C-alpha cells in the first residue's frame, strides 16, 4: 500500500497540473522513452519507468555504441534524448552535438561557441558544465562565460543569446538551466571570487531578462516581502544585511550553481545558495544570510515564499547548492509533500516543500563530526541550527591556525553529483564523499576577478573507516536512516539513476559504470569506461529498445589534479593531494558510452 501511495503521488506531481507548467516539457518528462531535463523531471527524482533492463538481466548489458566528445576535461551532466535526436554537450568550450539516433548516431548539427579562454582560470574546480535543457523545440545552454544560448533543436541555429554575468569579476557558469512555463531560470558561479550570487529569469522566446533575485543583500534585491518565512516565522525586514558587517554582503558569495526543481502544483521552484565569501570566517562576522540556504520562490514573479539556512556563518565551505528532490511520502501516518536535500555539510534534510517546515535532519555519513546535531525543537532558540563542535570550528580556533580532522571536507559528504529517488522502494540513492580535511584560514583582501578564498586545505579519507573516500548509500528520508551502504575507493562523483526495473546505476572515479539491486545494494553489473566518471547516468528508449548512457571524462573538484595537470597537494583547494592516487586508475578522456541488452 505504501508503494502504491507513493507511486500515485509521484504521478500527480509530474502530470496533474500541466496547465501551470511548460506543457511540452511536462509531456516529454512523462514519456519514459525521452530524457529532456538533466534531472529527468521537474521533481529531480532521476527515476525512469523503463523496465526492459531489470535486476534479472542487467548483468547481460553490452556496449551498444560510443561517441567521442573531443574535449579532455571533466564531463559532468548527461545527454538529452528527444524523439530521434540525442543532444550531447562538453566542458569548456561547451560544444553541443545533435546526434541522429535513426541514422547510426550521425551528427545532425554542432554548435561551437567562441569563448575567451580567459574564463578558464576564473572557473572554480574545473571547466565543467552540467548540461543542456529542452523546451518548445529549443535546446538551452548556459556557457562558461555566462552567455545563455537558445538553439533551434532541429537545425542548431542560434535563436537568441543573453549575457548573465561578467567573467572579469569572477562570474562564470557551470550549471544547467530550468525551463518553466515561458521562462528560463539560470544561476551563477563565482563564490570563490566574491560574487554576489543571484538567480535570473529570462523570457524563453526572446531572451529578455524578466527578474533577478539575489541570495544576499537588501530585501528589494533578495525579492523578499512581509510574507517570506523561515521555519514558519516571517524573516522580517533587512534579514540579510543585518547579519553582515558593513557592506561585506556586496562581495558575499551565496552563488547558485547547483540544481533547480519545480512543483507545478505550488508554482514554486527550489534551489540552494553556496558559501559566503571569504572562506576565512573571521572576516565576515554574523550568520551571513542568506548564503547556505534553501530557497522556495514563485516561478512567475521570483518572490521568495520561504527560506531555510542550513549552515549559518559557514566556516568550512559547505555550499548548499545540492539538488532538492521532490517526493510525496508518508511521515507519522500522514502523506506529506516533501523536499529532500543532501547537503554538503553532511546532514540530509526532509522538509515540507509547501511551508518550509523542517521534518528530519540527520547525518548521512557517520564520519560527520563538525556538528553534533541540528536542533529540532521549535520552541528552542536554536531551532534548525547545527550545534558546532568547538574543536572543529575554524573561527574559534582562529586565523592562521590549522584545524585538523574536520569531517566532511569542504567538498562535502556530497557535492553537486545528484541523488535519485525510486517511488517503488521509497528510498533515495545517494553518491557520497567519505573525506575529511585540515583547514587553515588566513586573511585575504578582495580584488575583482581575483580569487577571494582565504584558506588552505588538505583532504584525506575518513580515519578509522574502510579506507576509501566514498560510499554509495540508500537513504530513508522519512526516518533519516541509511538502509545500506557500499564502500568505494574514491568519492562517488557520478549522478545516480533509479529505474522501474529495480536497478540503480552510478559511476565511479576509476571509470566503472555500476548497477546494483535497488532493494539490497547487491552489485549486478560493472563495466570500465575509458575515463573516470563524474557524469550522470540516464536512460531512454529508441525503436522499442532501452538504452543506458553515461559520459566519462575525469575531472571536477575531485579529479582536478588530473584534469588540469596539478601536482601541488594543496592545489585544487586541497583536492589534489587527497586524490593523488586516482592517477593510478584512470586517465583523461571525453566519451559517451551507451549500453543495451543483446538482441
ZAMARGU-4260 file (C-alpha; in steps of 0.2 Angstrom, whole numbers, plus 5000, padded with zeros to 4 digits):
<rodrens>
0) 5000/5000/5000 | 5014/5012/5004 | 5022/5010/4987 | 5006/5012/4978 | 5003/5029/4988
5) 5020/5035/4983 | 5018/5030/4965 | 5002/5039/4964 | 5008/5054/4972 | 5023/5054/4960
10) 5012/5054/4945 | 5001/5068/4952 | 5017/5078/4955 | 5023/5075/4937 | 5006/5077/4927
15) 4992/5083/4937 | 4995/5102/4934 | 5000/5103/4916 | 4992/5119/4913 | 5003/5128/4925
20) 5020/5122/4919 | 5028/5121/4902 | 5016/5109/4893 | 5029/5102/4881 | 5042/5099/4895
25) 5029/5090/4906 | 5023/5080/4892 | 5040/5074/4887 | 5045/5070/4905 | 5030/5059/4907
30) 5036/5049/4892 | 5050/5037/4899 | 5057/5035/4881 | 5063/5053/4882 | 5076/5062/4893
35) 5073/5081/4891 | 5080/5088/4908 | 5096/5084/4916 | 5087/5079/4931 | 5074/5068/4922
40) 5059/5078/4928 | 5054/5093/4937 | 5055/5084/4954 | 5073/5080/4951 | 5069/5062/4955
45) 5081/5055/4942 | 5069/5040/4941 | 5064/5031/4925 | 5048/5020/4922 | 5058/5010/4909
50) 5060/4991/4915 | 5066/4982/4900 | 5083/4982/4908 | 5080/4975/4926 | 5089/4967/4940
55) 5087/4949/4932 | 5095/4954/4915 | 5106/4969/4919 | 5121/4958/4920 | 5120/4955/4902
60) 5122/4973/4897 | 5134/4976/4882 | 5141/4992/4874 | 5129/4997/4860 | 5139/5012/4854
65) 5151/5026/4859 | 5154/5044/4854 | 5170/5054/4857 | 5167/5072/4863 | 5184/5079/4858
70) 5187/5088/4874 | 5198/5082/4888 | 5191/5090/4904 | 5178/5085/4917 | 5162/5079/4909
75) 5148/5082/4921 | 5129/5081/4917 | 5122/5069/4904 | 5115/5069/4886 | 5097/5073/4882
80) 5085/5062/4871 | 5070/5070/4862 | 5062/5059/4848 | 5076/5053/4837 | 5089/5065/4842
85) 5102/5064/4856 | 5110/5081/4862 | 5127/5080/4869 | 5137/5094/4877 | 5155/5096/4883
90) 5165/5105/4896 | 5173/5121/4890 | 5172/5127/4876 | 5154/5120/4878 | 5152/5111/4861
95) 5134/5105/4858 | 5131/5090/4846 | 5114/5084/4840 | 5116/5065/4835 | 5103/5056/4824
100) 5098/5040/4833 | 5089/5035/4817 | 5105/5036/4807 | 5118/5027/4817 | 5121/5042/4828
105) 5127/5053/4813 | 5130/5071/4818 | 5115/5082/4813 | 5122/5098/4818 | 5135/5105/4830
110) 5136/5122/4839 | 5154/5128/4843 | 5154/5144/4854 | 5169/5155/4853 | 5173/5160/4871
115) 5188/5169/4878 | 5200/5157/4886 | 5202/5170/4900 | 5187/5162/4908 | 5196/5146/4912
120) 5206/5152/4926 | 5191/5160/4934 | 5181/5144/4934 | 5181/5135/4951 | 5186/5117/4951
125) 5187/5113/4933 | 5179/5119/4917 | 5163/5108/4919 | 5146/5111/4913 | 5131/5101/4919
130) 5122/5101/4903 | 5108/5106/4892 | 5089/5108/4894 | 5075/5106/4881 | 5058/5115/4879
135) 5047/5122/4864 | 5058/5115/4851 | 5074/5123/4858 | 5089/5117/4867 | 5096/5129/4880
140) 5114/5130/4885 | 5122/5141/4899 | 5140/5144/4893 | 5155/5145/4904 | 5156/5164/4900
145) 5138/5166/4907 | 5131/5168/4889 | 5114/5159/4889 | 5110/5152/4872 | 5094/5146/4864
150) 5097/5134/4849 | 5084/5128/4837 | 5083/5110/4841 | 5081/5104/4823 | 5095/5115/4815
155) 5106/5121/4829 | 5103/5139/4823 | 5105/5152/4837 | 5088/5159/4841 | 5094/5172/4855
160) 5108/5175/4867 | 5108/5184/4884 | 5123/5188/4895 | 5120/5183/4913 | 5137/5189/4921
165) 5154/5196/4919 | 5169/5184/4920 | 5181/5199/4923 | 5173/5200/4940 | 5173/5181/4943
170) 5156/5177/4937 | 5155/5161/4927 | 5143/5146/4925 | 5145/5128/4927 | 5126/5123/4929
175) 5111/5118/4918 | 5095/5129/4916 | 5077/5126/4921 | 5064/5129/4908 | 5047/5133/4917
180) 5032/5140/4908 | 5038/5154/4897 | 5054/5157/4906 | 5072/5150/4908 | 5079/5151/4925
185) 5098/5152/4927 | 5110/5154/4942 | 5128/5160/4943 | 5145/5153/4949 | 5159/5163/4957
190) 5158/5161/4976 | 5177/5159/4977 | 5179/5176/4968 | 5167/5187/4979 | 5152/5186/4968
195) 5135/5192/4975 | 5125/5176/4970 | 5109/5178/4961 | 5096/5168/4951 | 5088/5176/4935
200) 5073/5173/4924 | 5074/5176/4905 | 5059/5175/4893 | 5061/5159/4884 | 5056/5166/4867
205) 5066/5182/4867 | 5080/5181/4880 | 5073/5197/4888 | 5078/5197/4907 | 5062/5197/4917
210) 5068/5197/4935 | 5084/5194/4946 | 5084/5188/4964 | 5100/5189/4974 | 5105/5177/4988
215) 5112/5191/5000 | 5109/5209/5002 | 5094/5221/5004 | 5076/5215/5003 | 5072/5223/4986
220) 5087/5213/4979 | 5083/5197/4988 | 5065/5199/4982 | 5058/5196/5000 | 5042/5203/5007
225) 5032/5203/5023 | 5026/5185/5018 | 5043/5177/5016 | 5046/5165/5031 | 5059/5154/5038
230) 5054/5139/5049 | 5037/5146/5049 | 5041/5163/5055 | 5042/5180/5045 | 5060/5184/5041
235) 5057/5202/5045 | 5065/5217/5036 | 5083/5218/5032 | 5085/5199/5036 | 5101/5198/5026
240) 5111/5214/5028 | 5108/5213/5047 | 5119/5198/5048 | 5134/5205/5038 | 5146/5218/5044
245) 5145/5234/5034 | 5145/5231/5015 | 5153/5214/5016 | 5137/5207/5008 | 5141/5215/4991
250) 5155/5203/4989 | 5147/5190/5000 | 5145/5174/4989 | 5129/5164/4990 | 5131/5159/4972
255) 5118/5147/4964 | 5127/5135/4953 | 5118/5119/4958 | 5102/5111/4953 | 5084/5118/4952
260) 5067/5108/4954 | 5049/5114/4952 | 5032/5109/4958 | 5018/5113/4946 | 5005/5112/4960
265) 5013/5126/4971 | 5021/5135/4956 | 5037/5136/4967 | 5054/5132/4961 | 5068/5126/4973
270) 5087/5128/4974 | 5101/5131/4986 | 5114/5145/4988 | 5133/5142/4991 | 5146/5148/5003
275) 5149/5165/5009 | 5164/5174/5004 | 5178/5174/5010 | 5182/5156/5017 | 5190/5165/5032
280) 5175/5166/5044 | 5184/5179/5055 | 5182/5192/5041 | 5163/5191/5040 | 5155/5190/5057
285) 5137/5186/5058 | 5126/5172/5051 | 5129/5179/5033 | 5111/5176/5027 | 5106/5170/5015
290) 5121/5160/5010 | 5120/5141/5013 | 5101/5142/5011 | 5086/5133/5003 | 5075/5145/4993
295) 5057/5142/4988 | 5052/5155/4975 | 5037/5159/4964 | 5041/5154/4947 | 5031/5169/4939
300) 5037/5183/4950 | 5053/5177/4958 | 5047/5182/4975 | 5053/5171/4990 | 5040/5161/4999
305) 5051/5153/5012 | 5070/5151/5015 | 5080/5140/5027 | 5098/5142/5031 | 5107/5126/5034
310) 5124/5132/5039 | 5124/5149/5047 | 5141/5158/5047 | 5149/5144/5037 | 5167/5140/5042
315) 5170/5125/5031 | 5164/5130/5013 | 5149/5118/5014 | 5139/5126/4999 | 5121/5122/5000
320) 5118/5120/4981 | 5115/5102/4980 | 5098/5096/4972 | 5081/5097/4980 | 5072/5081/4977
325) 5053/5082/4977 | 5043/5067/4983 | 5026/5064/4992 | 5029/5051/5006 | 5021/5046/5022
330) 5028/5053/5039 | 5020/5049/5055 | 5005/5042/5046 | 5002/5057/5036 | 5006/5060/5017
335) 5017/5075/5016 | 5023/5085/5001 | 5042/5083/5004 | 5058/5091/4998 | 5073/5081/5002
340) 5091/5088/5001 | 5108/5080/5005 | 5118/5095/5010 | 5137/5097/5008 | 5138/5099/5027
345) 5134/5080/5030 | 5116/5082/5035 | 5101/5076/5025 | 5086/5087/5027 | 5067/5082/5024
350) 5056/5097/5023 | 5038/5101/5019 | 5040/5109/5002 | 5024/5120/5004 | 5028/5128/5021
355) 5046/5125/5024 | 5043/5115/5039 | 5059/5105/5045 | 5054/5087/5047 | 5070/5077/5048
360) 5089/5082/5049 | 5101/5068/5051 | 5119/5064/5046 | 5120/5053/5031 | 5138/5048/5034
365) 5143/5043/5052 | 5160/5051/5050 | 5152/5069/5051 | 5159/5077/5066 | 5159/5096/5064
370) 5142/5097/5072 | 5133/5086/5085 | 5115/5088/5078 | 5103/5100/5071 | 5091/5106/5084
375) 5073/5100/5080 | 5063/5108/5095 | 5053/5123/5088 | 5052/5131/5105 | 5071/5132/5106
380) 5081/5147/5101 | 5092/5135/5092 | 5078/5128/5081 | 5085/5122/5065 | 5103/5127/5069
385) 5118/5114/5069 | 5127/5113/5085 | 5145/5116/5081 | 5159/5107/5090 | 5172/5119/5096
390) 5187/5108/5091 | 5181/5109/5073 | 5177/5127/5072 | 5189/5136/5061 | 5184/5153/5068
395) 5185/5148/5086 | 5202/5140/5083 | 5207/5157/5074 | 5216/5164/5059 | 5232/5155/5054
400) 5228/5140/5065 | 5226/5123/5057 | 5210/5115/5062 | 5213/5096/5059 | 5201/5081/5057
405) 5186/5090/5051 | 5173/5079/5043 | 5167/5081/5030 | 5180/5090/5019 | 5175/5106/5010
410) 5168/5096/4995 | 5155/5089/5007 | 5148/5072/5011 | 5140/5075/4994 | 5144/5089/4981
415) 5133/5093/4966 | 5133/5074/4960 | 5114/5071/4961 | 5105/5058/4970 | 5090/5048/4964
420) 5073/5043/4971 | 5063/5027/4967 | 5044/5028/4971 | 5044/5009/4971 | 5056/5007/4985
425) 5053/5024/4994 | 5072/5026/4995 | 5084/5039/4990 | 5101/5033/4982 | 5115/5044/4986
430) 5133/5046/4979 | 5144/5052/4994 | 5161/5058/4999 | 5169/5049/5014 | 5183/5063/5016
435) 5189/5074/5030 | 5201/5089/5030 | 5213/5100/5039 | 5208/5119/5036 | 5219/5134/5040
440) 5210/5151/5037 | 5220/5167/5033 | 5216/5185/5030 | 5213/5190/5012 | 5209/5206/5003
445) 5196/5207/4989 | 5201/5212/4971 | 5188/5210/4957 | 5191/5195/4946 | 5204/5188/4958
450) 5202/5173/4970 | 5195/5178/4986 | 5197/5161/4996 | 5207/5164/5012 | 5210/5146/5017
455) 5222/5132/5014 | 5215/5114/5014 | 5222/5096/5015 | 5210/5082/5011 | 5211/5063/5016
460) 5200/5048/5018 | 5189/5047/5034 | 5200/5040/5048 | 5196/5023/5056 | 5184/5018/5042
465) 5185/5007/5027 | 5200/5016/5019 | 5191/5023/5004 | 5185/5040/5000 | 5167/5036/4996
470) 5151/5027/4999 | 5135/5024/4988 | 5120/5023/5000 | 5102/5020/5001 | 5093/5033/5012
475) 5076/5033/5020 | 5071/5051/5021 | 5056/5049/5032 | 5066/5042/5046 | 5084/5049/5042
480) 5092/5032/5041 | 5105/5023/5030 | 5097/5007/5024 | 5113/5000/5015 | 5130/5007/5011
485) 5143/5002/4998 | 5161/5007/5001 | 5171/5014/4986 | 5189/5018/4984 | 5186/5036/4979
490) 5172/5048/4981 | 5156/5044/4970 | 5156/5059/4959 | 5143/5052/4947 | 5124/5056/4947
495) 5113/5041/4951 | 5098/5034/4941 | 5084/5023/4948 | 5073/5013/4937 | 5057/5003/4937
500) 5067/4988/4933 | 5073/4988/4952 | 5091/4993/4946 | 5101/5008/4952 | 5115/5014/4941
505) 5130/5025/4946 | 5148/5028/4940 | 5165/5029/4949 | 5180/5040/4948 | 5190/5025/4941
510) 5178/5024/4927 | 5166/5010/4931 | 5148/5010/4927 | 5139/5000/4941 | 5122/4993/4943
515) 5115/4987/4960 | 5099/4980/4966 | 5088/4994/4972 | 5082/4984/4987 | 5098/4976/4993
520) 5113/4986/4985 | 5120/4969/4978 | 5131/4973/4963 | 5123/4966/4947 | 5135/4973/4934
525) 5150/4984/4931 | 5160/4990/4916 | 5176/5000/4915 | 5174/5015/4903 | 5189/5024/4896
530) 5190/5038/4909 | 5184/5042/4926 | 5165/5045/4928 | 5159/5062/4935 | 5144/5062/4923
535) 5126/5057/4927 | 5118/5041/4922 | 5102/5042/4910 | 5091/5031/4901 | 5080/5031/4886
540) 5071/5020/4873 | 5073/5020/4854 | 5063/5009/4842 | 5057/4998/4857 | 5074/4996/4865
545) 5080/5003/4881 | 5097/5011/4882 | 5108/5017/4897 | 5121/5031/4894 | 5135/5039/4903
550) 5148/5052/4900 | 5165/5048/4906 | 5179/5061/4907 | 5188/5063/4924 | 5189/5080/4932
555) 5178/5090/4943 | 5184/5095/4960 | 5189/5078/4965 | 5198/5075/4948 | 5205/5092/4946
560) 5223/5086/4948 | 5221/5075/4933 | 5210/5087/4923 | 5222/5102/4925 | 5238/5094/4927
565) 5241/5100/4945 | 5253/5092/4957 | 5255/5103/4972 | 5245/5094/4986 | 5236/5110/4992
570) 5231/5115/4974 | 5213/5112/4968 | 5208/5119/4985 | 5215/5104/4994 | 5209/5091/4982
575) 5225/5087/4973 | 5234/5079/4987 | 5218/5069/4993 | 5215/5061/4976 | 5233/5059/4970
580) 5232/5040/4968 | 5217/5042/4956 | 5231/5044/4943 | 5235/5026/4945 | 5217/5021/4940
585) 5212/5032/4925 | 5217/5045/4913 | 5209/5060/4904 | 5195/5056/4891 | 5179/5063/4884
590) 5167/5049/4879 | 5149/5045/4879 | 5146/5026/4881 | 5129/5019/4878 | 5123/5002/4884
595) 5109/4990/4879 | 5104/4971/4881 | 5110/4960/4867 | 5097/4957/4853
</rodrens>
